[in-house]
Amino acid sequence: MTPAPSASVRVQAPGKINVSLKVGPPRPDGYHSVASIYLAVSLFEEVTATEWDGDGVRVSLSDPDGRVPLEGIPQDADNLAARAARAVAKRAGRSPRVHLHIAKRVPVAGGMGGGSADAAAALVACNELWNAGLSRRELAELAAGLGADVPFSLMGGVAAGLGVGDRLTPVAAAAPLHWVLVPAGYGLSTPKVYAETDRLRADTAVAEPVQADPDVLAAIASGNPGELAGVLANDLQPAALELAPQLEPVLAAGTRLGALAGMVSGSGPTLAFLASDETGAAALAAALRAEGHGALAVHGPAAGAVVLPEAAPESPTYRK
């Protein structure tokens, strides 16, 4: 059965970089408390929601830029975007009959919240498609029930996140920050990275993080990338490098080629290099590509999930 030709809504939502990530010890519920500073960047997922005449939620995928392997991404009820659609339908008191086409641009299992961006985009798209009338606050409540990073993907910009990262406080940024991303050709499991973090810190007393790093907040407020470069930190980076040691020479290459600083993004394995400005980011990306590394210049803060003008539909990619 194919999607019915009817009205559709197209929404984009951003990937993110954790410019600071403090991680506490494991909690009794299995999660970790964090103090994170999220930056939404100009690498967007797009979700197109279309009414269809089948039952439930249908998911299809495409890779418009030829950079994101689609293998292993669920196209059934387990997809986070499908769960988001069902959450909107339940709140709106209607049947979740919708086809979601996801154009992937954020690395999969790359530490940049691509799946969370899909979910945030699906929340907004289905709310618009069905005229559900849910407010941004109500969508944020649904987002929090889907995953720790989904509320930030909905909001965008810069934010400090506490709890499991879902208690967000917007942060003002004085100027755009320019980065170069180097995705890996493989993913890292976030639970495995957290477990490895716990193993590496087994003999170390780790305090619960109670606030976002004030030095990072001050650097973002000043808009000075040189100041920010000196305070970037990610508690998950040692574990990511332990699980994927091949990232270390790439980190070294980025700083050698002119990055102000480099770090693992979130749980990895995507690497994020901070540049001095837009010109520096373009030059760094070109230099990294010349050495055989896939590199993409981006900037942030970027807007959160937003409805886009209608466009010609892509040919959906279905997998049996």
BAFI-3210 file (N, C-alpha, C; in Angstrom, 3 decimals, decimal comma, padded with zeros to 6 digits):
// residues 320
n [1|2|3|4|5|6|7|8|9|10|11|12|13|14|15|16|17|18|19|20|21|22|23|24|25|26|27|28|29|30|31|32|33|34|35|36|37|38|39|40|41|42|43|44|45|46|47|48|49|50|51|52|53|54|55|56|57|58|59|60|61|62|63|64|65|66|67|68|69|70|71|72|73|74|75|76|77|78|79|80|81|82|83|84|85|86|87|88|89|90|91|92|93|94|95|96|97|98|99|100|101|102|103|104|105|106|107|108|109|110|111|112|113|114|115|116|117|118|119|120|121|122|123|124|125|126|127|128|129|130|131|132|133|134|135|136|137|138|139|140|141|142|143|144|145|146|147|148|149|150|151|152|153|154|155|156|157|158|159|160|161|162|163|164|165|166|167|168|169|170|171|172|173|174|175|176|177|178|179|180|181|182|183|184|185|186|187|188|189|190|191|192|193|194|195|196|197|198|199|200|201|202|203|204|205|206|207|208|209|210|211|212|213|214|215|216|217|218|219|220|221|222|223|224|225|226|227|228|229|230|231|232|233|234|235|236|237|238|239|240|241|242|243|244|245|246|247|248|249|250|251|252|253|254|255|256|257|258|259|260|261|262|263|264|265|266|267|268|269|270|271|272|273|274|275|276|277|278|279|280|281|282|283|284|285|286|287|288|289|290|291|292|293|294|295|296|297|298|299|300|301|302|303|304|305|306|307|308|309|310|311|312|313|314|315|316|317|318|319|320]
n.u [000,851|000,558|001,425|-001,382|-002,336|-002,286|-002,571|000,509|003,089|006,158|008,986|011,888|014,550|017,242|020,540|022,831|025,552|027,290|028,669|029,649|029,778|028,984|028,989|027,311|027,533|026,240|022,702|020,140|018,045|019,312|019,997|022,054|022,744|023,165|024,989|024,703|025,654|024,008|024,308|022,612|023,092|023,726|022,928|020,565|017,805|015,065|011,607|008,820|005,445|002,616|-000,788|-002,141|-003,750|-003,501|-003,072|-001,912|001,509|003,651|007,017|009,608|012,856|015,517|018,674|019,710|022,120|023,973|025,587|024,895|024,657|021,905|021,319|020,084|018,537|015,468|012,361|009,842|007,474|009,294|010,867|011,885|010,644|008,207|007,128|006,802|004,816|002,668|002,341|001,432|-000,977|-002,364|-002,640|-004,216|-006,476|-007,001|-006,708|-003,498|-002,738|-000,435|002,163|005,568|008,255|011,681|014,375|017,668|020,391|021,988|024,589|024,164|023,793|025,825|026,335|025,105|022,406|020,556|018,326|016,713|016,213|014,647|012,389|011,512|010,922|008,871|006,897|006,134|005,374|003,202|001,417|000,800|-000,178|-002,479|-003,932|-003,916|-003,564|-001,838|000,093|003,397|004,478|003,011|003,881|006,538|006,280|005,439|007,742|009,659|008,889|009,775|012,551|015,792|017,138|015,259|013,556|015,380|016,009|013,589|013,478|015,948|018,664|020,735|021,230|021,236|021,264|019,859|019,300|018,450|019,231|017,040|015,845|015,654|017,299|017,194|019,985|021,690|023,447|026,201|027,236|027,449|028,854|031,407|031,978|033,607|032,541|033,364|032,180|032,050|032,448|030,896|028,901|028,540|027,334|025,285|024,510|026,640|028,851|028,360|028,465|031,139|032,320|031,584|033,071|035,717|035,846|035,594|037,089|037,089|035,866|032,878|031,035|027,600|026,534|025,660|025,289|025,495|028,576|030,047|032,114|032,008|029,479|029,973|031,830|030,292|028,430|030,077|030,786|033,260|035,295|037,912|038,125|036,169|037,316|039,226|037,826|036,157|034,656|034,084|032,786|032,312|034,155|036,726|035,844|034,637|036,896|038,321|036,747|036,773|039,565|040,666|039,793|041,492|043,873|042,540|041,448|043,869|044,744|042,896|043,457|046,089|045,716|044,587|042,330|040,798|040,147|039,331|036,872|035,086|031,779|029,137|028,242|029,763|030,578|031,138|033,260|033,918|035,141|036,251|036,265|037,813|036,278|033,873|035,316|037,645|036,544|035,681|038,158|039,447|037,745|038,173|040,904|040,912|039,370|041,112|042,996|041,677|039,506|036,065|034,447|032,570|031,491|029,757|027,432|026,342|024,307|021,445|018,046|015,288|012,916|011,035|008,426|008,630|008,471|006,330|007,614|008,765|008,059|010,389|011,579|010,507|012,398|011,944|012,360|012,092]
n.v [-001,184|002,228|005,647|007,834|010,300|013,283|016,188|017,395|017,922|019,477|019,389|020,667|019,794|020,393|018,872|018,412|019,723|018,871|021,227|021,299|018,730|017,302|014,408|012,491|009,898|006,498|006,212|004,824|004,185|003,523|005,510|008,458|011,453|014,591|017,568|019,650|021,616|022,486|022,950|023,811|022,991|023,795|021,478|019,544|017,359|016,245|015,822|014,633|014,620|012,828|012,255|008,962|006,016|003,696|001,602|002,820|003,989|004,719|004,474|005,858|006,234|008,405|009,398|012,223|013,576|011,639|010,733|009,420|006,295|004,086|001,622|-000,509|001,379|001,624|001,050|000,883|000,466|000,959|003,113|006,315|008,600|007,574|006,834|009,383|010,408|008,762|009,614|012,255|011,726|010,285|012,257|014,010|012,544|010,823|008,569|007,292|007,706|007,956|008,728|008,927|010,458|010,419|012,424|011,896|013,527|014,024|012,330|008,821|007,276|008,911|010,704|013,161|013,491|012,747|010,979|012,016|014,524|013,738|012,827|015,199|016,752|015,190|015,437|018,163|018,184|016,351|017,530|019,845|018,744|017,381|019,379|019,568|021,390|021,599|023,248|024,787|024,235|021,955|020,192|020,042|018,664|016,154|015,574|015,229|012,795|011,068|010,997|012,005|013,967|014,990|017,197|019,371|019,311|020,091|022,700|024,059|026,430|027,551|025,860|025,147|022,017|019,996|017,285|014,447|015,710|016,906|018,998|022,130|025,253|028,185|029,730|032,690|033,592|035,420|035,597|033,855|030,541|028,698|025,550|022,444|019,362|015,940|013,112|009,601|006,418|004,602|003,721|004,536|002,923|004,585|003,679|001,861|003,553|005,089|003,018|002,267|004,605|004,541|002,291|003,147|005,071|003,750|003,594|006,133|008,922|010,337|013,219|014,305|016,237|019,631|022,036|023,731|024,267|027,197|028,631|027,894|028,858|031,600|032,025|031,497|033,512|035,698|035,406|034,730|032,676|031,787|031,947|030,080|027,746|027,005|025,881|023,806|020,664|017,195|014,648|012,108|011,637|010,257|007,570|007,142|007,346|005,203|003,064|003,515|003,890|004,759|007,280|009,101|009,888|011,412|013,490|014,694|015,466|017,453|019,587|020,056|021,034|023,473|023,882|025,492|023,990|020,564|017,984|015,057|014,644|014,551|011,257|010,327|008,703|011,052|013,785|017,100|020,160|023,282|026,386|029,557|031,364|031,758|031,599|030,317|027,864|026,824|026,541|024,710|022,470|021,867|021,223|018,966|017,233|016,956|015,317|012,984|012,728|012,769|015,806|018,545|021,824|023,706|025,824|027,453|029,072|027,194|027,255|025,612|022,880|023,444|024,373|023,889|025,351|023,841|021,201|019,469|016,017|013,561|010,476|007,812|005,519|002,260|-000,525|-003,964]
n.w [000,000|-000,773|000,127|000,419|-001,992|-000,669|001,464|002,782|005,244|005,778|007,798|009,378|011,631|013,911|014,149|016,951|018,938|021,858|023,620|026,106|028,478|031,350|033,323|035,679|038,282|037,793|038,250|040,434|038,688|036,385|034,618|033,985|035,664|034,107|033,205|030,733|027,886|025,160|021,664|018,866|015,475|011,974|010,506|009,287|009,919|007,920|007,983|006,353|006,632|005,682|005,082|004,883|003,454|004,849|007,820|010,929|011,363|008,746|007,749|005,816|004,316|003,226|001,818|001,117|000,559|000,174|002,289|004,624|005,913|005,647|006,601|009,101|010,415|011,979|010,314|011,264|013,937|015,947|015,287|016,341|015,399|014,512|016,951|017,993|016,296|016,993|019,624|019,323|017,984|019,935|021,948|020,535|020,152|017,949|015,125|014,304|011,361|009,141|006,872|007,259|005,870|006,067|005,603|005,850|007,304|009,483|011,178|011,843|014,994|015,926|017,962|017,731|017,959|015,907|015,634|017,625|016,546|014,360|015,734|016,996|014,742|013,652|015,632|015,368|012,667|012,513|014,290|012,861|010,448|011,222|012,339|015,130|017,139|019,307|021,750|021,860|024,347|025,083|023,089|023,867|026,256|025,309|023,883|025,919|026,934|025,030|024,727|026,006|024,486|022,765|023,530|023,281|020,546|019,534|020,498|019,845|019,141|021,778|024,824|028,314|029,836|032,343|034,717|032,992|030,828|029,830|031,171|030,414|029,940|028,178|026,516|025,847|022,914|021,755|019,211|016,031|016,038|014,489|013,059|012,228|011,212|011,494|010,503|011,379|009,714|010,989|013,861|017,394|020,227|022,446|025,124|025,543|025,544|027,811|029,711|029,446|030,291|033,013|033,755|033,357|035,308|037,665|040,049|040,957|042,703|041,831|041,418|041,513|038,804|039,132|037,912|034,755|033,005|034,057|032,820|030,151|029,513|029,825|027,781|025,500|025,780|025,370|022,750|021,807|020,087|020,601|023,366|024,062|023,051|024,909|027,003|026,296|026,976|027,538|029,250|028,300|026,363|026,890|027,108|024,607|022,957|023,907|023,062|020,357|019,196|016,823|016,352|017,518|015,953|014,033|015,506|016,224|013,691|013,009|014,815|014,100|011,546|011,907|013,565|016,365|018,561|019,239|019,635|020,802|019,791|021,936|022,645|020,627|017,435|016,003|015,289|016,409|015,409|016,436|014,841|013,976|012,520|009,811|007,405|008,280|009,053|006,597|005,290|006,982|006,742|004,044|004,113|005,760|004,199|002,066|003,197|003,298|005,006|005,676|005,835|007,103|007,069|009,469|011,261|014,284|016,798|015,610|014,428|016,099|015,607|012,712|010,465|006,981|003,659|001,170|-000,875|-003,818|-003,601|-002,396|-003,823|-002,011|-000,010|000,516|002,690|002,668]
ca.u [000,000|001,374|000,788|-002,428|-001,953|-003,043|-001,756|001,665|003,797|007,586|009,583|013,295|015,009|018,696|021,449|023,407|026,849|027,408|029,923|030,095|028,977|029,385|028,202|027,400|027,595|024,964|021,642|019,423|017,182|020,139|020,399|023,069|022,455|024,143|024,905|025,156|025,339|023,692|024,322|022,009|023,921|023,048|022,842|019,166|016,957|013,768|010,527|007,600|004,295|001,538|-001,885|-002,228|-004,967|-003,210|-003,224|-000,723|002,531|004,594|008,263|010,566|014,111|016,393|019,967|019,784|023,476|024,846|026,580|024,409|024,184|020,560|021,163|019,900|017,579|014,148|011,303|008,614|006,984|010,400|011,493|011,496|009,695|006,907|006,619|006,363|003,532|001,632|002,119|000,562|-002,302|-003,028|-003,032|-005,265|-007,636|-007,275|-005,916|-002,219|-002,585|000,479|003,427|006,675|009,465|012,782|015,600|018,717|021,639|022,776|025,145|023,420|024,577|027,030|026,473|024,564|020,967|019,774|017,036|015,921|015,742|013,536|011,213|011,029|010,296|007,613|005,920|005,634|004,718|001,894|000,564|000,322|-000,932|-003,778|-004,537|-004,153|-003,645|-001,014|001,014|004,807|004,694|002,481|004,802|007,734|005,936|005,507|009,152|010,360|008,548|010,351|013,998|016,409|017,576|014,178|013,120|016,291|015,837|012,378|013,728|017,062|019,430|021,695|020,529|021,822|020,368|020,122|018,563|019,041|019,443|015,750|015,450|016,385|017,269|017,811|021,216|021,914|024,750|026,489|027,604|027,499|030,074|031,639|032,524|033,749|032,172|033,934|031,467|032,730|031,693|030,318|028,279|028,853|026,144|025,313|024,612|027,983|029,781|028,129|028,982|032,600|032,639|031,497|034,194|036,954|035,817|035,150|037,847|037,120|034,643|032,263|029,926|026,468|026,654|024,539|025,099|026,275|029,883|029,913|033,118|031,487|028,381|030,547|032,452|029,213|027,848|031,008|030,925|034,686|035,621|039,177|037,815|035,432|038,206|039,974|036,991|035,357|034,889|033,105|033,127|032,189|035,195|037,680|035,224|034,481|038,215|038,698|035,993|037,114|040,859|041,000|039,411|042,551|044,661|041,707|041,453|045,172|044,813|042,104|044,189|047,278|045,314|044,129|041,192|041,081|040,005|038,534|036,285|034,053|030,438|028,287|028,778|030,585|031,972|031,360|034,187|033,560|036,292|035,868|037,069|037,790|035,212|033,338|036,407|038,497|035,859|035,727|039,530|039,716|037,010|038,864|042,167|040,609|038,959|042,313|043,700|040,855|038,467|034,822|034,345|031,451|031,441|028,428|027,455|025,263|023,091|020,443|016,674|014,721|012,013|010,249|007,740|009,236|007,553|006,154|008,599|008,480|008,398|011,447|011,157|010,793|013,163|011,372|013,087|011,184]
ca.v [000,000|003,440|006,806|008,492|011,639|014,258|017,254|016,972|018,964|019,187|020,057|020,373|019,944|020,391|018,099|019,227|019,452|019,170|021,964|020,897|017,600|016,712|013,200|011,986|008,447|005,854|006,334|003,557|003,889|003,163|006,702|009,315|012,879|015,333|019,019|019,778|022,828|022,053|023,921|023,320|023,396|023,875|020,182|019,320|016,277|016,695|014,830|014,997|013,841|012,800|011,335|007,843|005,232|002,461|001,657|003,105|004,903|004,170|005,238|005,626|006,952|008,720|009,989|013,159|014,030|010,490|010,646|008,742|004,925|003,893|000,268|-000,647|002,339|000,980|001,679|000,326|001,147|001,286|004,376|007,342|009,499|006,899|006,977|010,774|010,547|008,123|010,447|013,375|011,179|009,954|013,504|014,637|011,677|010,382|007,438|007,753|007,257|008,923|008,285|009,820|010,267|011,064|012,693|011,843|014,256|013,929|010,971|007,853|006,838|009,726|011,641|014,466|013,548|012,677|010,353|012,976|015,541|013,135|012,811|016,574|017,159|014,455|016,048|019,404|017,882|015,723|018,546|020,716|017,961|016,993|020,539|019,121|022,565|021,495|024,363|024,401|023,629|020,591|019,392|019,806|017,592|014,904|015,354|014,723|011,388|010,283|010,852|013,139|015,021|015,435|018,577|020,370|019,341|020,884|024,089|024,615|027,501|027,093|025,632|024,336|020,909|019,255|016,025|013,587|016,612|017,372|020,219|023,061|026,696|028,831|030,489|033,674|033,524|036,741|035,540|032,471|029,761|027,930|024,241|021,439|018,029|014,792|011,890|008,325|005,484|003,613|004,358|004,070|002,790|005,486|002,929|001,283|004,623|005,388|001,898|002,358|005,728|004,036|001,366|003,920|005,893|002,878|003,854|007,586|009,504|011,223|013,961|014,635|017,604|020,447|023,202|023,771|024,880|028,655|029,159|027,697|029,818|032,929|032,091|031,606|034,852|036,682|035,190|034,624|031,265|031,472|031,713|028,824|026,628|026,598|025,310|022,688|019,451|016,128|013,524|010,844|011,505|009,160|006,275|007,037|007,081|003,835|002,151|003,799|004,592|005,324|008,689|009,962|010,582|012,399|014,651|015,341|016,095|018,676|020,666|020,346|021,755|024,825|024,015|026,045|022,858|019,463|017,142|014,107|015,190|013,669|009,907|009,991|009,005|012,274|014,745|018,496|021,056|024,684|027,263|030,954|032,066|031,006|031,342|029,299|026,574|026,334|026,117|023,499|021,370|021,516|020,573|017,622|016,418|016,667|014,218|011,788|012,700|013,452|016,964|019,415|023,058|024,074|026,910|027,435|028,287|027,041|027,197|024,303|022,296|024,487|023,961|024,393|025,421|022,577|020,926|018,236|014,885|012,659|009,098|007,136|004,279|001,286|-001,772|-005,035]
ca.w [000,000|-000,878|000,737|-000,351|-002,426|000,100|002,013|003,556|005,983|005,822|008,957|009,641|013,007|013,838|014,971|018,024|019,539|023,282|023,791|027,438|028,953|032,623|033,538|037,036|038,416|037,457|039,227|040,616|037,534|035,248|033,887|034,575|035,652|033,312|033,042|029,357|027,124|023,806|020,577|017,629|014,337|010,680|009,833|009,629|009,463|007,411|008,055|005,641|007,106|004,696|005,387|003,950|003,659|005,567|009,264|011,694|010,880|007,775|007,742|004,736|004,528|002,109|002,146|-000,001|000,263|-000,030|003,357|005,825|005,669|006,179|007,109|010,539|010,963|011,923|009,536|011,823|015,133|016,841|014,918|017,298|014,739|014,544|018,321|018,132|015,601|017,826|020,811|018,916|017,686|021,208|022,599|019,731|020,132|016,593|014,653|013,737|009,963|008,550|006,302|007,583|005,087|006,785|004,842|006,865|007,084|010,713|011,292|012,652|016,159|015,832|019,064|017,360|018,185|014,681|015,903|018,400|015,600|013,624|016,601|017,165|013,478|013,513|016,533|014,766|011,393|012,741|014,904|011,782|009,462|011,778|013,011|016,506|017,998|020,509|021,940|021,932|025,664|025,046|022,279|024,679|027,200|024,555|023,542|027,094|027,100|023,937|024,879|026,687|023,564|021,884|023,815|022,734|019,092|019,310|020,871|019,095|019,763|022,783|026,085|029,370|030,158|033,581|034,824|031,965|029,708|029,327|031,871|029,570|030,142|027,010|026,730|024,784|022,240|021,219|017,785|015,538|016,195|013,276|013,385|011,186|011,691|010,791|010,879|011,170|008,886|011,903|015,006|018,736|021,052|023,601|026,383|025,699|025,898|029,227|030,505|029,441|031,178|034,388|033,991|033,459|036,522|038,755|041,282|041,146|043,258|040,837|042,007|040,649|038,261|039,612|037,054|033,529|033,199|033,914|031,894|028,796|029,345|029,649|026,458|024,514|025,925|024,816|021,317|021,502|019,898|021,251|024,776|024,156|022,738|026,090|028,068|025,808|027,768|027,349|030,128|027,577|025,342|027,125|026,810|023,157|022,381|024,294|022,204|018,947|019,246|015,515|016,332|018,062|014,916|013,347|016,395|016,089|012,373|013,026|015,483|013,279|010,340|012,196|014,478|017,683|019,480|018,710|020,671|020,432|019,990|022,728|022,836|019,471|017,129|015,237|015,879|016,165|015,507|016,520|013,987|014,397|011,815|008,676|006,465|008,880|009,005|005,216|005,004|007,755|006,119|002,804|004,454|006,260|003,054|001,276|003,854|003,233|006,039|005,356|006,715|006,744|007,848|009,948|012,232|015,248|016,992|014,566|014,929|016,381|014,616|012,059|009,246|005,761|002,508|000,464|-001,924|-004,569|-002,742|-002,798|-003,993|-000,752|-000,032|001,416|002,820|003,077]
c.u [000,885|000,658|-000,261|-001,976|-002,798|-002,066|-000,591|002,300|005,248|008,225|011,056|013,595|016,513|019,356|022,090|024,835|026,722|028,731|030,478|029,186|029,619|028,442|028,415|027,510|026,268|023,962|020,952|018,528|017,968|020,588|021,539|022,553|023,557|023,942|025,530|024,836|025,222|023,784|023,721|022,805|023,165|023,198|021,494|018,642|015,668|012,781|009,325|006,490|003,149|000,463|-001,853|-003,380|-004,700|-003,446|-001,884|000,219|003,454|005,823|009,081|011,749|014,759|017,643|020,283|021,205|024,466|025,888|026,177|023,950|022,840|020,348|021,013|018,956|016,188|013,164|009,945|008,259|008,099|011,096|010,973|010,522|008,298|006,289|006,109|005,000|002,407|001,331|001,210|-000,854|-003,073|-003,501|-004,190|-006,521|-008,019|-006,400|-004,631|-001,994|-001,710|001,701|004,481|007,849|010,580|013,976|016,729|019,943|022,552|023,304|024,321|024,328|025,891|027,217|025,935|023,041|020,119|018,408|016,120|015,397|014,580|012,258|010,635|010,325|008,956|006,532|005,299|004,858|003,333|000,920|-000,030|-000,590|-002,353|-004,508|-004,863|-004,194|-002,827|-000,044|002,454|005,115|004,181|003,360|006,071|007,487|005,987|006,956|009,911|010,063|009,165|011,847|014,612|016,762|016,444|013,699|014,059|016,178|014,606|012,667|014,817|017,795|020,571|020,921|021,411|020,809|020,801|019,212|019,219|019,280|018,179|015,225|016,271|016,202|017,925|019,005|021,392|023,326|024,997|026,734|027,579|028,873|030,201|032,446|032,761|033,466|032,860|033,185|032,350|031,855|031,031|029,684|028,845|027,549|026,259|025,345|025,996|028,998|029,596|028,674|030,499|033,073|032,612|032,672|035,496|037,015|035,495|035,839|037,934|035,794|034,105|031,046|028,802|026,655|025,429|024,324|025,935|027,542|029,796|030,936|032,660|030,345|028,916|031,167|031,404|028,596|028,752|031,122|032,358|035,065|036,949|038,986|037,102|036,352|038,930|039,158|036,064|035,680|033,750|033,528|033,035|033,341|036,213|037,106|035,056|035,815|038,720|038,015|036,347|038,440|041,273|040,570|040,565|043,409|043,848|041,598|042,760|045,287|044,051|042,836|045,447|046,928|044,635|042,917|041,642|041,031|039,182|038,014|035,368|032,701|029,582|028,953|029,604|029,862|032,192|032,304|033,766|034,787|035,812|036,827|036,907|036,638|034,778|034,439|037,338|037,861|035,903|037,122|039,869|039,012|037,708|040,166|041,946|040,181|040,163|043,131|042,837|039,775|037,210|034,620|033,287|031,472|029,997|028,573|026,278|025,355|022,146|019,061|016,256|013,761|011,082|009,645|008,389|008,178|007,445|007,194|008,182|008,912|009,565|010,850|011,498|011,560|012,569|012,291|012,105|011,571]
c.v [001,232|004,612|007,426|009,881|012,687|015,288|016,685|018,184|018,542|020,038|019,697|020,581|019,702|019,259|019,011|018,792|019,722|019,915|021,782|019,774|017,025|015,545|012,701|010,474|007,813|005,971|004,986|003,182|003,540|004,340|007,421|010,751|013,585|016,827|019,303|021,170|022,405|023,223|023,270|023,869|023,205|022,590|019,609|017,994|016,899|015,540|015,395|014,056|013,979|011,833|010,167|006,945|003,886|002,633|001,997|004,067|004,157|005,072|004,856|006,558|007,318|009,400|011,008|013,533|012,882|010,303|009,750|007,333|004,701|002,518|000,292|000,359|001,734|001,775|001,133|001,098|001,550|002,594|005,482|008,342|008,890|006,989|008,397|010,980|009,934|008,952|011,631|012,871|010,866|011,215|014,179|013,786|011,203|009,187|007,948|007,212|008,270|008,212|009,347|009,485|011,086|011,199|012,868|012,641|014,210|012,503|010,088|007,334|007,602|010,726|013,025|014,530|013,498|012,060|011,266|014,089|015,011|013,175|014,212|017,060|016,467|015,022|017,285|019,108|017,295|016,695|019,469|019,957|017,694|018,168|020,212|020,275|022,494|022,676|023,856|023,747|022,192|019,682|019,081|018,715|016,235|014,564|014,744|013,245|010,484|010,066|012,131|014,276|015,601|016,842|019,630|020,442|020,155|022,371|024,742|025,705|026,980|026,917|024,861|023,277|020,189|018,044|015,009|014,389|017,259|018,602|021,359|024,510|027,347|029,682|031,443|033,520|034,852|036,725|034,090|031,851|028,834|026,672|023,445|020,087|016,975|013,549|010,659|007,443|004,393|004,394|003,831|004,026|003,696|004,724|002,325|002,345|005,015|004,265|001,924|003,532|005,292|003,115|002,139|004,716|005,076|003,190|005,336|008,056|010,542|011,897|014,136|016,053|018,426|021,696|023,053|024,570|026,400|029,261|029,008|028,675|031,225|033,076|032,220|033,002|035,919|036,578|035,026|033,155|030,861|031,180|030,377|027,623|026,117|025,901|024,193|021,427|018,467|014,926|012,174|010,615|010,396|007,784|006,091|006,720|005,690|002,821|002,323|004,564|005,205|006,779|009,611|010,614|011,600|013,670|015,423|016,066|017,418|019,833|021,037|021,220|023,089|024,980|024,661|024,958|021,794|018,618|016,100|014,748|014,183|012,336|009,443|009,046|010,251|013,196|016,153|019,363|022,493|025,519|028,714|031,728|031,217|030,656|030,258|027,923|025,988|025,816|024,822|022,295|020,912|020,774|019,154|016,703|016,046|015,535|012,965|011,667|013,398|014,593|017,912|020,637|023,383|025,272|026,749|028,675|028,310|026,938|025,768|023,860|023,356|023,930|024,653|024,543|024,056|022,447|019,669|017,044|014,085|011,277|008,322|005,835|003,334|000,081|-002,817|-005,553]
c.w [000,000|-000,247|-000,185|-000,763|-001,707|000,646|002,813|004,222|006,096|006,918|009,046|011,118|013,025|014,615|016,000|018,335|021,032|023,473|025,197|027,900|030,208|032,903|034,962|037,078|038,026|038,598|039,396|039,434|036,276|034,412|034,619|034,561|034,872|033,511|031,691|028,823|025,669|022,843|019,347|016,447|013,028|009,863|010,247|009,100|008,913|007,472|007,316|006,075|006,115|005,161|004,396|004,356|004,307|007,054|009,907|010,989|009,929|007,739|006,521|004,948|003,207|002,644|001,058|-000,412|000,090|001,046|004,516|005,476|006,367|006,794|008,631|011,162|010,874|011,084|009,978|013,079|016,083|016,484|015,837|016,685|014,717|015,931|018,557|017,476|016,428|019,070|020,481|018,664|018,969|021,904|021,855|019,644|018,747|016,249|014,007|012,331|009,239|007,982|006,611|006,673|005,717|005,848|005,851|006,424|008,306|010,836|012,233|013,757|016,217|016,951|018,769|017,438|016,938|014,874|016,701|017,514|014,774|014,453|016,781|015,900|013,287|014,423|015,884|013,487|011,602|013,404|013,843|010,820|009,942|012,426|014,463|017,489|019,265|020,569|021,961|023,282|025,680|024,197|023,060|025,715|026,514|024,230|024,710|027,339|026,053|024,100|025,392|025,744|022,720|022,235|023,256|021,219|018,713|019,497|020,036|019,849|020,606|024,080|027,043|029,749|031,411|033,636|033,922|030,691|029,205|030,058|031,302|030,002|028,935|027,408|025,554|024,226|021,563|019,720|017,340|015,809|014,999|013,601|012,120|011,811|010,838|011,263|010,659|010,287|009,698|013,052|016,308|019,524|022,272|024,921|026,606|026,086|027,362|030,111|030,568|030,299|032,631|034,710|034,194|034,760|037,762|040,075|041,610|041,718|042,267|041,462|041,000|040,104|038,641|038,768|035,796|033,770|033,001|032,954|030,444|028,525|029,098|028,268|025,361|024,569|025,321|023,305|020,869|021,325|020,533|022,724|024,955|023,941|023,979|027,154|027,576|026,615|027,561|028,183|029,431|026,599|025,647|026,787|025,311|022,493|022,757|023,383|020,732|018,905|017,916|015,389|016,739|016,983|014,128|014,194|016,258|014,752|012,363|013,673|014,697|012,078|010,635|013,089|015,791|018,748|018,787|019,845|020,040|020,725|020,759|022,976|021,648|018,520|016,269|016,003|015,476|016,413|015,465|015,678|014,438|013,765|010,620|007,669|006,991|008,851|007,604|004,869|005,738|007,144|004,851|003,097|004,967|005,124|002,194|001,880|003,965|004,277|005,521|006,328|006,181|007,644|008,203|010,877|013,183|016,131|015,792|015,217|015,208|015,293|014,049|010,774|008,052|004,673|001,842|-000,634|-002,647|-003,727|-003,300|-003,073|-002,732|-000,967|000,993|001,499|003,321|004,444]
res [m|t|p|a|p|s|a|s|v|r|v|q|a|p|g|k|i|n|v|s|l|k|v|g|p|p|r|p|d|g|y|h|s|v|a|s|i|y|l|a|v|s|l|f|e|e|v|t|a|t|e|w|d|g|d|g|v|r|v|s|l|s|d|p|d|g|r|v|p|l|e|g|i|p|q|d|a|d|n|l|a|a|r|a|a|r|a|v|a|k|r|a|g|r|s|p|r|v|h|l|h|i|a|k|r|v|p|v|a|g|g|m|g|g|g|s|a|d|a|a|a|a|l|v|a|c|n|e|l|w|n|a|g|l|s|r|r|e|l|a|e|l|a|a|g|l|g|a|d|v|p|f|s|l|m|g|g|v|a|a|g|l|g|v|g|d|r|l|t|p|v|a|a|a|a|p|l|h|w|v|l|v|p|a|g|y|g|l|s|t|p|k|v|y|a|e|t|d|r|l|r|a|d|t|a|v|a|e|p|v|q|a|d|p|d|v|l|a|a|i|a|s|g|n|p|g|e|l|a|g|v|l|a|n|d|l|q|p|a|a|l|e|l|a|p|q|l|e|p|v|l|a|a|g|t|r|l|g|a|l|a|g|m|v|s|g|s|g|p|t|l|a|f|l|a|s|d|e|t|g|a|a|a|l|a|a|a|l|r|a|e|g|h|g|a|l|a|v|h|g|p|a|a|g|a|v|v|l|p|e|a|a|p|e|s|p|t|y|r|k]
***
